[in-house]
Amino acid sequence: MKKIKKNNSYETHARSGLNAELPSIETFQNQFQNYIIRIEIPEYTAICPKTKLPDFGTIEIEYQPFQSVLELKSLKTYIGSYRNLGIFYENAVNRILKDVVKDSHPHWCRVIGKFNTRGGMYSTVEASYGKIKS
């Protein structure tokens, strides 16, 4: 097995953005049952903590509401708060999932980040909570 070399600089970058203070996502009371909401946000931007270059992408949020539904204007404000935040793709997707779940308590949720090409590669990162029903 190949030994992974630890680099404190990468360790610091890898944690970047996870504990940043971001606005909460407002919700309103759910009035229905057994339906799915899909939201696509094509204007995601953040800063790569290693290179300090901007990252661009699309965030997709899919969830089945339980008692609360995400309020879209506050969700837009929340996603906009990433604009000047130094955070890796993987951290951003998992942080968005954590915050959506914390604020709305859905039956299940999936967050997908589709990030624009950089260096000839593009990345898709997916994180989920609960048992997803299609």
Buried (B, 14 or more C-beta within 10 A) or exposed (E): EEEEEEEEEEEEBBEBBEEBEBEEBBBEEBEEEEEBBEBEBEEBBBBBBBEEEEBEBBBBBBBBBBEBBBBEEBBBBBBBBBEEBBBBBEBBBBBBBBBBBEBBBBBBBBBBBBBEEBEEEEBEBEBBBBEBEE
